[in-house]
Amino acid sequence: MSRDLTLFPNDNIGEYLWQRQQAGDELEQPREVEFSVLFPSQELALQFGQLLLENNQKLSFTPFQDNNEYPWEITSYPEMPLNYENITAYQALLETGSEPLKGKFDGFYCL
């Protein structure tokens, strides 16, 4: 099967989705995806967390020990089909919303 670059662009997200699709994952089956944003202070992280909660998002708030400059992590857990549009749109939403609070997008993960 040849790779459709409109569905699986040549970047990290497209490659991740392509590999999952090639492994037989049914990408259109909705599932929980973890998106993490790091913050330089607990107060800023909590402000962002409140923003997500006000928008009915499931989240976790934890210390992040792998980065001294960004020691607080907010992880959001939306449920969605795995496709490029969904992942990039949610990532952009988090980046835009966290930017005024000095947030730094740290990636996404899905079982």
Gaussian input, Z-matrix of N, CA and C with variables (Angstrom, degrees):
# hf/3-21g

backbone

0 1
 N
 C     1     B1
 C     2     B2     1     A1
 N     3     B3     2     A2     1     D1
 C     4     B4     3     A3     2     D2
 C     5     B5     4     A4     3     D3
 N     6     B6     5     A5     4     D4
 C     7     B7     6     A6     5     D5
 C     8     B8     7     A7     6     D6
 N     9     B9     8     A8     7     D7
 C    10    B10     9     A9     8     D8
 C    11    B11    10    A10     9     D9
 N    12    B12    11    A11    10    D10
 C    13    B13    12    A12    11    D11
 C    14    B14    13    A13    12    D12
 N    15    B15    14    A14    13    D13
 C    16    B16    15    A15    14    D14
 C    17    B17    16    A16    15    D15
 N    18    B18    17    A17    16    D16
 C    19    B19    18    A18    17    D17
 C    20    B20    19    A19    18    D18
 N    21    B21    20    A20    19    D19
 C    22    B22    21    A21    20    D20
 C    23    B23    22    A22    21    D21
 N    24    B24    23    A23    22    D22
 C    25    B25    24    A24    23    D23
 C    26    B26    25    A25    24    D24
 N    27    B27    26    A26    25    D25
 C    28    B28    27    A27    26    D26
 C    29    B29    28    A28    27    D27
 N    30    B30    29    A29    28    D28
 C    31    B31    30    A30    29    D29
 C    32    B32    31    A31    30    D30
 N    33    B33    32    A32    31    D31
 C    34    B34    33    A33    32    D32
 C    35    B35    34    A34    33    D33
 N    36    B36    35    A35    34    D34
 C    37    B37    36    A36    35    D35
 C    38    B38    37    A37    36    D36
 N    39    B39    38    A38    37    D37
 C    40    B40    39    A39    38    D38
 C    41    B41    40    A40    39    D39
 N    42    B42    41    A41    40    D40
 C    43    B43    42    A42    41    D41
 C    44    B44    43    A43    42    D42
 N    45    B45    44    A44    43    D43
 C    46    B46    45    A45    44    D44
 C    47    B47    46    A46    45    D45
 N    48    B48    47    A47    46    D46
 C    49    B49    48    A48    47    D47
 C    50    B50    49    A49    48    D48
 N    51    B51    50    A50    49    D49
 C    52    B52    51    A51    50    D50
 C    53    B53    52    A52    51    D51
 N    54    B54    53    A53    52    D52
 C    55    B55    54    A54    53    D53
 C    56    B56    55    A55    54    D54
 N    57    B57    56    A56    55    D55
 C    58    B58    57    A57    56    D56
 C    59    B59    58    A58    57    D57
 N    60    B60    59    A59    58    D58
 C    61    B61    60    A60    59    D59
 C    62    B62    61    A61    60    D60
 N    63    B63    62    A62    61    D61
 C    64    B64    63    A63    62    D62
 C    65    B65    64    A64    63    D63
 N    66    B66    65    A65    64    D64
 C    67    B67    66    A66    65    D65
 C    68    B68    67    A67    66    D66
 N    69    B69    68    A68    67    D67
 C    70    B70    69    A69    68    D68
 C    71    B71    70    A70    69    D69
 N    72    B72    71    A71    70    D70
 C    73    B73    72    A72    71    D71
 C    74    B74    73    A73    72    D72
 N    75    B75    74    A74    73    D73
 C    76    B76    75    A75    74    D74
 C    77    B77    76    A76    75    D75
 N    78    B78    77    A77    76    D76
 C    79    B79    78    A78    77    D77
 C    80    B80    79    A79    78    D78
 N    81    B81    80    A80    79    D79
 C    82    B82    81    A81    80    D80
 C    83    B83    82    A82    81    D81
 N    84    B84    83    A83    82    D82
 C    85    B85    84    A84    83    D83
 C    86    B86    85    A85    84    D84
 N    87    B87    86    A86    85    D85
 C    88    B88    87    A87    86    D86
 C    89    B89    88    A88    87    D87
 N    90    B90    89    A89    88    D88
 C    91    B91    90    A90    89    D89
 C    92    B92    91    A91    90    D90
 N    93    B93    92    A92    91    D91
 C    94    B94    93    A93    92    D92
 C    95    B95    94    A94    93    D93
 N    96    B96    95    A95    94    D94
 C    97    B97    96    A96    95    D95
 C    98    B98    97    A97    96    D96
 N    99    B99    98    A98    97    D97
 C   100   B100    99    A99    98    D98
 C   101   B101   100   A100    99    D99
 N   102   B102   101   A101   100   D100
 C   103   B103   102   A102   101   D101
 C   104   B104   103   A103   102   D102
 N   105   B105   104   A104   103   D103
 C   106   B106   105   A105   104   D104
 C   107   B107   106   A106   105   D105
 N   108   B108   107   A107   106   D106
 C   109   B109   108   A108   107   D107
 C   110   B110   109   A109   108   D108
 N   111   B111   110   A110   109   D109
 C   112   B112   111   A111   110   D110
 C   113   B113   112   A112   111   D111
 N   114   B114   113   A113   112   D112
 C   115   B115   114   A114   113   D113
 C   116   B116   115   A115   114   D114
 N   117   B117   116   A116   115   D115
 C   118   B118   117   A117   116   D116
 C   119   B119   118   A118   117   D117
 N   120   B120   119   A119   118   D118
 C   121   B121   120   A120   119   D119
 C   122   B122   121   A121   120   D120
 N   123   B123   122   A122   121   D121
 C   124   B124   123   A123   122   D122
 C   125   B125   124   A124   123   D123
 N   126   B126   125   A125   124   D124
 C   127   B127   126   A126   125   D125
 C   128   B128   127   A127   126   D126
 N   129   B129   128   A128   127   D127
 C   130   B130   129   A129   128   D128
 C   131   B131   130   A130   129   D129
 N   132   B132   131   A131   130   D130
 C   133   B133   132   A132   131   D131
 C   134   B134   133   A133   132   D132
 N   135   B135   134   A134   133   D133
 C   136   B136   135   A135   134   D134
 C   137   B137   136   A136   135   D135
 N   138   B138   137   A137   136   D136
 C   139   B139   138   A138   137   D137
 C   140   B140   139   A139   138   D138
 N   141   B141   140   A140   139   D139
 C   142   B142   141   A141   140   D140
 C   143   B143   142   A142   141   D141
 N   144   B144   143   A143   142   D142
 C   145   B145   144   A144   143   D143
 C   146   B146   145   A145   144   D144
 N   147   B147   146   A146   145   D145
 C   148   B148   147   A147   146   D146
 C   149   B149   148   A148   147   D147
 N   150   B150   149   A149   148   D148
 C   151   B151   150   A150   149   D149
 C   152   B152   151   A151   150   D150
 N   153   B153   152   A152   151   D151
 C   154   B154   153   A153   152   D152
 C   155   B155   154   A154   153   D153
 N   156   B156   155   A155   154   D154
 C   157   B157   156   A156   155   D155
 C   158   B158   157   A157   156   D156
 N   159   B159   158   A158   157   D157
 C   160   B160   159   A159   158   D158
 C   161   B161   160   A160   159   D159
 N   162   B162   161   A161   160   D160
 C   163   B163   162   A162   161   D161
 C   164   B164   163   A163   162   D162
 N   165   B165   164   A164   163   D163
 C   166   B166   165   A165   164   D164
 C   167   B167   166   A166   165   D165
 N   168   B168   167   A167   166   D166
 C   169   B169   168   A168   167   D167
 C   170   B170   169   A169   168   D168
 N   171   B171   170   A170   169   D169
 C   172   B172   171   A171   170   D170
 C   173   B173   172   A172   171   D171
 N   174   B174   173   A173   172   D172
 C   175   B175   174   A174   173   D173
 C   176   B176   175   A175   174   D174
 N   177   B177   176   A176   175   D175
 C   178   B178   177   A177   176   D176
 C   179   B179   178   A178   177   D177
 N   180   B180   179   A179   178   D178
 C   181   B181   180   A180   179   D179
 C   182   B182   181   A181   180   D180
 N   183   B183   182   A182   181   D181
 C   184   B184   183   A183   182   D182
 C   185   B185   184   A184   183   D183
 N   186   B186   185   A185   184   D184
 C   187   B187   186   A186   185   D185
 C   188   B188   187   A187   186   D186
 N   189   B189   188   A188   187   D187
 C   190   B190   189   A189   188   D188
 C   191   B191   190   A190   189   D189
 N   192   B192   191   A191   190   D190
 C   193   B193   192   A192   191   D191
 C   194   B194   193   A193   192   D192
 N   195   B195   194   A194   193   D193
 C   196   B196   195   A195   194   D194
 C   197   B197   196   A196   195   D195
 N   198   B198   197   A197   196   D196
 C   199   B199   198   A198   197   D197
 C   200   B200   199   A199   198   D198
 N   201   B201   200   A200   199   D199
 C   202   B202   201   A201   200   D200
 C   203   B203   202   A202   201   D201
 N   204   B204   203   A203   202   D202
 C   205   B205   204   A204   203   D203
 C   206   B206   205   A205   204   D204
 N   207   B207   206   A206   205   D205
 C   208   B208   207   A207   206   D206
 C   209   B209   208   A208   207   D207
 N   210   B210   209   A209   208   D208
 C   211   B211   210   A210   209   D209
 C   212   B212   211   A211   210   D210
 N   213   B213   212   A212   211   D211
 C   214   B214   213   A213   212   D212
 C   215   B215   214   A214   213   D213
 N   216   B216   215   A215   214   D214
 C   217   B217   216   A216   215   D215
 C   218   B218   217   A217   216   D216
 N   219   B219   218   A218   217   D217
 C   220   B220   219   A219   218   D218
 C   221   B221   220   A220   219   D219
 N   222   B222   221   A221   220   D220
 C   223   B223   222   A222   221   D221
 C   224   B224   223   A223   222   D222
 N   225   B225   224   A224   223   D223
 C   226   B226   225   A225   224   D224
 C   227   B227   226   A226   225   D225
 N   228   B228   227   A227   226   D226
 C   229   B229   228   A228   227   D227
 C   230   B230   229   A229   228   D228
 N   231   B231   230   A230   229   D229
 C   232   B232   231   A231   230   D230
 C   233   B233   232   A232   231   D231
 N   234   B234   233   A233   232   D232
 C   235   B235   234   A234   233   D233
 C   236   B236   235   A235   234   D234
 N   237   B237   236   A236   235   D235
 C   238   B238   237   A237   236   D236
 C   239   B239   238   A238   237   D237
 N   240   B240   239   A239   238   D238
 C   241   B241   240   A240   239   D239
 C   242   B242   241   A241   240   D240
 N   243   B243   242   A242   241   D241
 C   244   B244   243   A243   242   D242
 C   245   B245   244   A244   243   D243
 N   246   B246   245   A245   244   D244
 C   247   B247   246   A246   245   D245
 C   248   B248   247   A247   246   D246
 N   249   B249   248   A248   247   D247
 C   250   B250   249   A249   248   D248
 C   251   B251   250   A250   249   D249
 N   252   B252   251   A251   250   D250
 C   253   B253   252   A252   251   D251
 C   254   B254   253   A253   252   D252
 N   255   B255   254   A254   253   D253
 C   256   B256   255   A255   254   D254
 C   257   B257   256   A256   255   D255
 N   258   B258   257   A257   256   D256
 C   259   B259   258   A258   257   D257
 C   260   B260   259   A259   258   D258
 N   261   B261   260   A260   259   D259
 C   262   B262   261   A261   260   D260
 C   263   B263   262   A262   261   D261
 N   264   B264   263   A263   262   D262
 C   265   B265   264   A264   263   D263
 C   266   B266   265   A265   264   D264
 N   267   B267   266   A266   265   D265
 C   268   B268   267   A267   266   D266
 C   269   B269   268   A268   267   D267
 N   270   B270   269   A269   268   D268
 C   271   B271   270   A270   269   D269
 C   272   B272   271   A271   270   D270
 N   273   B273   272   A272   271   D271
 C   274   B274   273   A273   272   D272
 C   275   B275   274   A274   273   D273
 N   276   B276   275   A275   274   D274
 C   277   B277   276   A276   275   D275
 C   278   B278   277   A277   276   D276
 N   279   B279   278   A278   277   D277
 C   280   B280   279   A279   278   D278
 C   281   B281   280   A280   279   D279
 N   282   B282   281   A281   280   D280
 C   283   B283   282   A282   281   D281
 C   284   B284   283   A283   282   D282
 N   285   B285   284   A284   283   D283
 C   286   B286   285   A285   284   D284
 C   287   B287   286   A286   285   D285
 N   288   B288   287   A287   286   D286
 C   289   B289   288   A288   287   D287
 C   290   B290   289   A289   288   D288
 N   291   B291   290   A290   289   D289
 C   292   B292   291   A291   290   D290
 C   293   B293   292   A292   291   D291
 N   294   B294   293   A293   292   D292
 C   295   B295   294   A294   293   D293
 C   296   B296   295   A295   294   D294
 N   297   B297   296   A296   295   D295
 C   298   B298   297   A297   296   D296
 C   299   B299   298   A298   297   D297
 N   300   B300   299   A299   298   D298
 C   301   B301   300   A300   299   D299
 C   302   B302   301   A301   300   D300
 N   303   B303   302   A302   301   D301
 C   304   B304   303   A303   302   D302
 C   305   B305   304   A304   303   D303
 N   306   B306   305   A305   304   D304
 C   307   B307   306   A306   305   D305
 C   308   B308   307   A307   306   D306
 N   309   B309   308   A308   307   D307
 C   310   B310   309   A309   308   D308
 C   311   B311   310   A310   309   D309
 N   312   B312   311   A311   310   D310
 C   313   B313   312   A312   311   D311
 C   314   B314   313   A313   312   D312
 N   315   B315   314   A314   313   D313
 C   316   B316   315   A315   314   D314
 C   317   B317   316   A316   315   D315
 N   318   B318   317   A317   316   D316
 C   319   B319   318   A318   317   D317
 C   320   B320   319   A319   318   D318
 N   321   B321   320   A320   319   D319
 C   322   B322   321   A321   320   D320
 C   323   B323   322   A322   321   D321
 N   324   B324   323   A323   322   D322
 C   325   B325   324   A324   323   D323
 C   326   B326   325   A325   324   D324
 N   327   B327   326   A326   325   D325
 C   328   B328   327   A327   326   D326
 C   329   B329   328   A328   327   D327
 N   330   B330   329   A329   328   D328
 C   331   B331   330   A330   329   D329
 C   332   B332   331   A331   330   D330

   B1=1.4482
   B2=1.5288
   B3=1.3274
   B4=1.4601
   B5=1.5269
   B6=1.3082
   B7=1.4645
   B8=1.5216
   B9=1.3355
   B10=1.4604
   B11=1.5312
   B12=1.3338
   B13=1.4632
   B14=1.5266
   B15=1.3270
   B16=1.4613
   B17=1.5296
   B18=1.3277
   B19=1.4645
   B20=1.5241
   B21=1.3309
   B22=1.4639
   B23=1.5268
   B24=1.3488
   B25=1.4702
   B26=1.5296
   B27=1.3220
   B28=1.4593
   B29=1.5271
   B30=1.3230
   B31=1.4597
   B32=1.5264
   B33=1.3285
   B34=1.4641
   B35=1.5296
   B36=1.3191
   B37=1.4659
   B38=1.5260
   B39=1.3202
   B40=1.4548
   B41=1.5188
   B42=1.3213
   B43=1.4656
   B44=1.5251
   B45=1.3305
   B46=1.4683
   B47=1.5289
   B48=1.3231
   B49=1.4671
   B50=1.5248
   B51=1.3291
   B52=1.4580
   B53=1.5234
   B54=1.3287
   B55=1.4653
   B56=1.5279
   B57=1.3258
   B58=1.4724
   B59=1.5284
   B60=1.3210
   B61=1.4635
   B62=1.5242
   B63=1.3153
   B64=1.4647
   B65=1.5176
   B66=1.3375
   B67=1.4685
   B68=1.5323
   B69=1.3475
   B70=1.4542
   B71=1.5144
   B72=1.3173
   B73=1.4640
   B74=1.5248
   B75=1.3092
   B76=1.4622
   B77=1.5204
   B78=1.3150
   B79=1.4543
   B80=1.5278
   B81=1.3108
   B82=1.4669
   B83=1.5314
   B84=1.3155
   B85=1.4760
   B86=1.5324
   B87=1.3435
   B88=1.4690
   B89=1.5269
   B90=1.3107
   B91=1.4568
   B92=1.5204
   B93=1.3350
   B94=1.4498
   B95=1.5312
   B96=1.3262
   B97=1.4602
   B98=1.5210
   B99=1.3259
   B100=1.4681
   B101=1.5288
   B102=1.3258
   B103=1.4621
   B104=1.5162
   B105=1.3232
   B106=1.4648
   B107=1.5207
   B108=1.3413
   B109=1.4625
   B110=1.5224
   B111=1.3394
   B112=1.4577
   B113=1.5236
   B114=1.3489
   B115=1.4606
   B116=1.5232
   B117=1.3456
   B118=1.4530
   B119=1.5278
   B120=1.3394
   B121=1.4710
   B122=1.5254
   B123=1.3007
   B124=1.4581
   B125=1.5256
   B126=1.3299
   B127=1.4608
   B128=1.5301
   B129=1.3344
   B130=1.4682
   B131=1.5250
   B132=1.3165
   B133=1.4710
   B134=1.5264
   B135=1.3192
   B136=1.4650
   B137=1.5283
   B138=1.3306
   B139=1.4636
   B140=1.5324
   B141=1.3230
   B142=1.4605
   B143=1.5257
   B144=1.3145
   B145=1.4573
   B146=1.5163
   B147=1.3134
   B148=1.4666
   B149=1.5237
   B150=1.3216
   B151=1.4588
   B152=1.5317
   B153=1.3316
   B154=1.4613
   B155=1.5278
   B156=1.3316
   B157=1.4667
   B158=1.5238
   B159=1.3205
   B160=1.4670
   B161=1.5260
   B162=1.3257
   B163=1.4608
   B164=1.5241
   B165=1.3399
   B166=1.4622
   B167=1.5295
   B168=1.3207
   B169=1.4540
   B170=1.5266
   B171=1.3172
   B172=1.4558
   B173=1.5281
   B174=1.3493
   B175=1.4542
   B176=1.5156
   B177=1.3172
   B178=1.4624
   B179=1.5236
   B180=1.3224
   B181=1.4626
   B182=1.5163
   B183=1.3311
   B184=1.4616
   B185=1.5245
   B186=1.3346
   B187=1.4642
   B188=1.5329
   B189=1.3201
   B190=1.4650
   B191=1.5270
   B192=1.3126
   B193=1.4587
   B194=1.5204
   B195=1.3285
   B196=1.4615
   B197=1.5285
   B198=1.3330
   B199=1.4593
   B200=1.5266
   B201=1.3169
   B202=1.4647
   B203=1.5259
   B204=1.3323
   B205=1.4629
   B206=1.5315
   B207=1.3169
   B208=1.4743
   B209=1.5264
   B210=1.3314
   B211=1.4674
   B212=1.5282
   B213=1.3390
   B214=1.4735
   B215=1.5182
   B216=1.3232
   B217=1.4619
   B218=1.5271
   B219=1.3180
   B220=1.4700
   B221=1.5202
   B222=1.3187
   B223=1.4615
   B224=1.5138
   B225=1.3161
   B226=1.4602
   B227=1.5235
   B228=1.3354
   B229=1.4631
   B230=1.5263
   B231=1.3315
   B232=1.4661
   B233=1.5335
   B234=1.3040
   B235=1.4604
   B236=1.5175
   B237=1.3413
   B238=1.4591
   B239=1.5230
   B240=1.3258
   B241=1.4589
   B242=1.5321
   B243=1.3194
   B244=1.4679
   B245=1.5187
   B246=1.3125
   B247=1.4534
   B248=1.5183
   B249=1.3104
   B250=1.4518
   B251=1.5293
   B252=1.3067
   B253=1.4674
   B254=1.5297
   B255=1.3331
   B256=1.4636
   B257=1.5257
   B258=1.3191
   B259=1.4660
   B260=1.5252
   B261=1.3192
   B262=1.4618
   B263=1.5305
   B264=1.3213
   B265=1.4668
   B266=1.5295
   B267=1.3375
   B268=1.4633
   B269=1.5228
   B270=1.3252
   B271=1.4619
   B272=1.5315
   B273=1.3225
   B274=1.4625
   B275=1.5258
   B276=1.3274
   B277=1.4573
   B278=1.5354
   B279=1.3220
   B280=1.4616
   B281=1.5251
   B282=1.3065
   B283=1.4656
   B284=1.5235
   B285=1.3251
   B286=1.4624
   B287=1.5239
   B288=1.3304
   B289=1.4619
   B290=1.5171
   B291=1.3261
   B292=1.4637
   B293=1.5272
   B294=1.3122
   B295=1.4710
   B296=1.5306
   B297=1.3395
   B298=1.4714
   B299=1.5397
   B300=1.3309
   B301=1.4658
   B302=1.5347
   B303=1.3245
   B304=1.4684
   B305=1.5183
   B306=1.3344
   B307=1.4542
   B308=1.5154
   B309=1.3188
   B310=1.4645
   B311=1.5264
   B312=1.3251
   B313=1.4652
   B314=1.5232
   B315=1.3430
   B316=1.4599
   B317=1.5231
   B318=1.3218
   B319=1.4513
   B320=1.5142
   B321=1.3432
   B322=1.4571
   B323=1.5067
   B324=1.3205
   B325=1.4566
   B326=1.5148
   B327=1.3076
   B328=1.4634
   B329=1.4983
   B330=1.3303
   B331=1.4706
   B332=1.5066
   A1=108.90
   A2=116.57
   A3=119.23
   A4=109.45
   A5=114.39
   A6=121.83
   A7=110.51
   A8=115.92
   A9=122.50
   A10=107.12
   A11=116.68
   A12=120.64
   A13=113.30
   A14=118.37
   A15=119.20
   A16=110.12
   A17=117.48
   A18=121.76
   A19=112.20
   A20=116.44
   A21=122.97
   A22=109.74
   A23=117.60
   A24=120.63
   A25=112.68
   A26=114.38
   A27=121.58
   A28=110.99
   A29=117.26
   A30=122.70
   A31=107.51
   A32=117.18
   A33=120.50
   A34=113.08
   A35=116.95
   A36=120.43
   A37=110.27
   A38=116.75
   A39=120.52
   A40=112.05
   A41=116.79
   A42=121.27
   A43=110.89
   A44=116.70
   A45=121.39
   A46=110.53
   A47=116.36
   A48=120.67
   A49=111.58
   A50=117.06
   A51=121.40
   A52=110.31
   A53=116.72
   A54=120.54
   A55=110.90
   A56=117.13
   A57=120.68
   A58=110.54
   A59=116.20
   A60=120.22
   A61=109.84
   A62=117.53
   A63=121.78
   A64=111.96
   A65=117.01
   A66=121.62
   A67=111.85
   A68=116.72
   A69=119.90
   A70=115.04
   A71=118.05
   A72=121.17
   A73=109.58
   A74=116.34
   A75=121.60
   A76=107.71
   A77=116.35
   A78=122.32
   A79=113.68
   A80=117.75
   A81=119.46
   A82=113.01
   A83=117.36
   A84=121.30
   A85=108.00
   A86=118.96
   A87=119.49
   A88=111.62
   A89=114.30
   A90=120.78
   A91=108.51
   A92=115.37
   A93=121.59
   A94=109.58
   A95=115.50
   A96=121.98
   A97=107.26
   A98=117.02
   A99=122.12
   A100=109.05
   A101=116.68
   A102=123.31
   A103=107.95
   A104=117.55
   A105=121.11
   A106=112.33
   A107=114.28
   A108=122.48
   A109=106.65
   A110=116.35
   A111=122.25
   A112=110.45
   A113=115.56
   A114=121.42
   A115=110.92
   A116=115.93
   A117=119.68
   A118=114.41
   A119=117.70
   A120=119.58
   A121=110.50
   A122=114.25
   A123=120.76
   A124=110.47
   A125=116.86
   A126=121.24
   A127=111.92
   A128=117.00
   A129=120.41
   A130=111.00
   A131=116.64
   A132=120.40
   A133=110.53
   A134=116.75
   A135=120.25
   A136=111.57
   A137=117.46
   A138=120.11
   A139=110.53
   A140=115.85
   A141=119.35
   A142=110.66
   A143=116.11
   A144=119.99
   A145=111.60
   A146=116.85
   A147=120.44
   A148=110.48
   A149=116.07
   A150=120.67
   A151=110.67
   A152=116.60
   A153=120.33
   A154=111.36
   A155=116.66
   A156=120.11
   A157=111.45
   A158=116.19
   A159=119.96
   A160=111.37
   A161=116.69
   A162=121.80
   A163=111.58
   A164=115.46
   A165=123.29
   A166=114.06
   A167=116.85
   A168=121.04
   A169=110.44
   A170=115.98
   A171=121.93
   A172=106.61
   A173=117.54
   A174=119.17
   A175=112.11
   A176=114.50
   A177=121.66
   A178=107.58
   A179=115.24
   A180=123.15
   A181=107.00
   A182=117.14
   A183=120.36
   A184=111.01
   A185=116.02
   A186=118.85
   A187=108.57
   A188=116.14
   A189=121.85
   A190=107.06
   A191=116.48
   A192=120.82
   A193=114.18
   A194=118.81
   A195=121.25
   A196=113.76
   A197=117.72
   A198=120.34
   A199=109.22
   A200=117.05
   A201=121.22
   A202=112.91
   A203=117.19
   A204=120.33
   A205=112.45
   A206=116.44
   A207=122.74
   A208=108.29
   A209=117.63
   A210=120.30
   A211=116.31
   A212=118.45
   A213=120.52
   A214=109.83
   A215=115.35
   A216=120.95
   A217=110.88
   A218=114.14
   A219=121.81
   A220=105.80
   A221=116.16
   A222=121.23
   A223=107.88
   A224=115.16
   A225=122.65
   A226=108.02
   A227=116.67
   A228=122.22
   A229=112.10
   A230=118.42
   A231=118.36
   A232=110.30
   A233=115.64
   A234=121.12
   A235=107.06
   A236=115.04
   A237=119.25
   A238=110.86
   A239=116.84
   A240=119.04
   A241=108.03
   A242=116.62
   A243=120.03
   A244=109.05
   A245=116.09
   A246=120.34
   A247=108.35
   A248=115.27
   A249=121.56
   A250=111.79
   A251=116.16
   A252=120.44
   A253=111.46
   A254=117.44
   A255=120.46
   A256=111.97
   A257=116.33
   A258=120.08
   A259=110.93
   A260=117.75
   A261=119.38
   A262=111.75
   A263=117.58
   A264=120.27
   A265=110.98
   A266=117.04
   A267=118.96
   A268=110.32
   A269=117.30
   A270=120.86
   A271=109.89
   A272=117.66
   A273=121.92
   A274=110.88
   A275=116.55
   A276=121.11
   A277=110.66
   A278=116.56
   A279=120.67
   A280=111.64
   A281=116.80
   A282=119.94
   A283=111.26
   A284=116.38
   A285=120.70
   A286=111.24
   A287=116.33
   A288=120.67
   A289=113.71
   A290=117.61
   A291=120.18
   A292=112.87
   A293=117.91
   A294=120.95
   A295=113.57
   A296=119.74
   A297=119.00
   A298=112.80
   A299=116.51
   A300=121.40
   A301=111.25
   A302=115.97
   A303=122.75
   A304=113.10
   A305=116.39
   A306=121.05
   A307=111.63
   A308=115.00
   A309=122.39
   A310=107.73
   A311=116.79
   A312=121.06
   A313=108.83
   A314=116.46
   A315=120.67
   A316=113.38
   A317=117.77
   A318=119.49
   A319=114.13
   A320=114.13
   A321=120.62
   A322=108.94
   A323=115.38
   A324=121.66
   A325=108.46
   A326=116.04
   A327=121.38
   A328=109.37
   A329=116.70
   A330=120.45
   A331=110.48
   D1=129.69
   D2=179.03
   D3=-84.59
   D4=151.48
   D5=-176.24
   D6=-81.22
   D7=123.52
   D8=176.11
   D9=-85.80
   D10=108.73
   D11=-175.51
   D12=-70.48
   D13=-12.32
   D14=173.81
   D15=-76.78
   D16=-30.01
   D17=177.46
   D18=-92.19
   D19=-32.02
   D20=-175.95
   D21=-131.56
   D22=71.84
   D23=-178.09
   D24=-57.63
   D25=164.62
   D26=-177.92
   D27=-83.54
   D28=66.94
   D29=173.98
   D30=-146.11
   D31=-176.97
   D32=-176.50
   D33=-59.56
   D34=-42.31
   D35=-178.85
   D36=-68.43
   D37=-47.06
   D38=178.35
   D39=-59.54
   D40=-41.04
   D41=178.82
   D42=-65.22
   D43=-43.66
   D44=178.06
   D45=-58.50
   D46=-48.20
   D47=-179.63
   D48=-64.77
   D49=-40.67
   D50=179.30
   D51=-61.55
   D52=-45.33
   D53=-179.90
   D54=-62.19
   D55=-41.97
   D56=179.02
   D57=-65.27
   D58=-42.41
   D59=179.80
   D60=-64.01
   D61=-41.85
   D62=179.27
   D63=-65.85
   D64=-27.91
   D65=178.30
   D66=-81.70
   D67=-0.91
   D68=176.90
   D69=96.68
   D70=6.93
   D71=178.48
   D72=-67.71
   D73=133.97
   D74=174.97
   D75=-84.90
   D76=92.08
   D77=-171.46
   D78=-63.21
   D79=-27.77
   D80=-178.00
   D81=-80.24
   D82=-6.10
   D83=174.99
   D84=-72.97
   D85=115.48
   D86=-179.84
   D87=-59.12
   D88=140.49
   D89=177.24
   D90=-153.78
   D91=165.02
   D92=-179.86
   D93=-76.04
   D94=132.57
   D95=177.91
   D96=-120.37
   D97=137.18
   D98=179.67
   D99=-98.19
   D100=124.32
   D101=175.74
   D102=-119.29
   D103=124.78
   D104=-175.93
   D105=-112.93
   D106=140.36
   D107=175.80
   D108=-129.23
   D109=133.64
   D110=-179.81
   D111=-102.74
   D112=150.87
   D113=-177.34
   D114=-135.52
   D115=150.51
   D116=-179.64
   D117=-77.75
   D118=-14.75
   D119=178.81
   D120=-144.17
   D121=155.45
   D122=178.47
   D123=-62.28
   D124=-40.59
   D125=-178.67
   D126=-61.04
   D127=-44.57
   D128=179.67
   D129=-66.37
   D130=-40.40
   D131=178.05
   D132=-61.71
   D133=-43.74
   D134=-179.94
   D135=-65.93
   D136=-35.23
   D137=176.44
   D138=-62.97
   D139=-41.94
   D140=178.29
   D141=-67.82
   D142=-41.06
   D143=177.21
   D144=-58.56
   D145=-40.94
   D146=178.27
   D147=-62.60
   D148=-40.67
   D149=178.06
   D150=-59.77
   D151=-43.97
   D152=178.46
   D153=-65.47
   D154=-42.58
   D155=179.71
   D156=-62.68
   D157=-37.63
   D158=177.91
   D159=-64.65
   D160=-19.74
   D161=177.45
   D162=-104.96
   D163=24.47
   D164=174.50
   D165=58.64
   D166=35.48
   D167=178.25
   D168=-95.74
   D169=136.65
   D170=172.90
   D171=-76.26
   D172=136.26
   D173=-178.36
   D174=-151.47
   D175=166.43
   D176=171.21
   D177=-130.20
   D178=155.47
   D179=-179.69
   D180=-131.54
   D181=120.26
   D182=-177.25
   D183=-144.93
   D184=156.32
   D185=169.84
   D186=-66.65
   D187=149.02
   D188=179.05
   D189=-123.31
   D190=106.55
   D191=-170.95
   D192=-87.19
   D193=-5.88
   D194=-177.05
   D195=-85.55
   D196=-2.34
   D197=-177.70
   D198=-145.98
   D199=107.89
   D200=-177.54
   D201=-66.07
   D202=-28.01
   D203=-179.86
   D204=-80.46
   D205=-23.68
   D206=179.92
   D207=-131.19
   D208=75.11
   D209=-172.13
   D210=-87.08
   D211=7.84
   D212=-179.19
   D213=-127.59
   D214=137.34
   D215=-175.79
   D216=-124.78
   D217=132.22
   D218=168.84
   D219=-111.08
   D220=126.56
   D221=175.91
   D222=-117.04
   D223=129.26
   D224=178.15
   D225=-105.00
   D226=147.58
   D227=-173.96
   D228=-126.66
   D229=65.42
   D230=177.46
   D231=-72.07
   D232=154.82
   D233=174.45
   D234=-104.39
   D235=128.73
   D236=-176.62
   D237=-160.95
   D238=157.07
   D239=167.49
   D240=-66.79
   D241=147.23
   D242=178.83
   D243=-83.89
   D244=102.72
   D245=171.05
   D246=-145.37
   D247=161.75
   D248=-173.72
   D249=-58.32
   D250=-44.52
   D251=-177.92
   D252=-61.73
   D253=-46.55
   D254=-179.52
   D255=-62.10
   D256=-46.38
   D257=-176.23
   D258=-67.50
   D259=-47.45
   D260=-178.06
   D261=-67.98
   D262=-34.92
   D263=179.06
   D264=-67.59
   D265=-42.50
   D266=179.81
   D267=-69.57
   D268=-38.60
   D269=176.75
   D270=-60.35
   D271=-46.01
   D272=179.90
   D273=-61.96
   D274=-39.74
   D275=177.73
   D276=-60.84
   D277=-45.17
   D278=178.81
   D279=-66.00
   D280=-41.79
   D281=179.84
   D282=-63.63
   D283=-44.68
   D284=179.63
   D285=-64.80
   D286=-43.96
   D287=-178.64
   D288=-70.21
   D289=-30.42
   D290=-176.66
   D291=-91.82
   D292=-16.59
   D293=-176.78
   D294=-55.74
   D295=-46.44
   D296=179.36
   D297=-64.05
   D298=-18.73
   D299=-179.54
   D300=-102.33
   D301=15.93
   D302=177.84
   D303=64.13
   D304=27.58
   D305=178.43
   D306=-74.94
   D307=152.71
   D308=-179.95
   D309=-130.42
   D310=114.53
   D311=179.79
   D312=-60.44
   D313=134.10
   D314=-175.73
   D315=-116.76
   D316=3.60
   D317=175.72
   D318=116.64
   D319=-179.77
   D320=179.25
   D321=-133.27
   D322=162.15
   D323=-178.53
   D324=-150.21
   D325=145.93
   D326=175.75
   D327=-146.00
   D328=134.85
   D329=177.57
   D330=-66.40

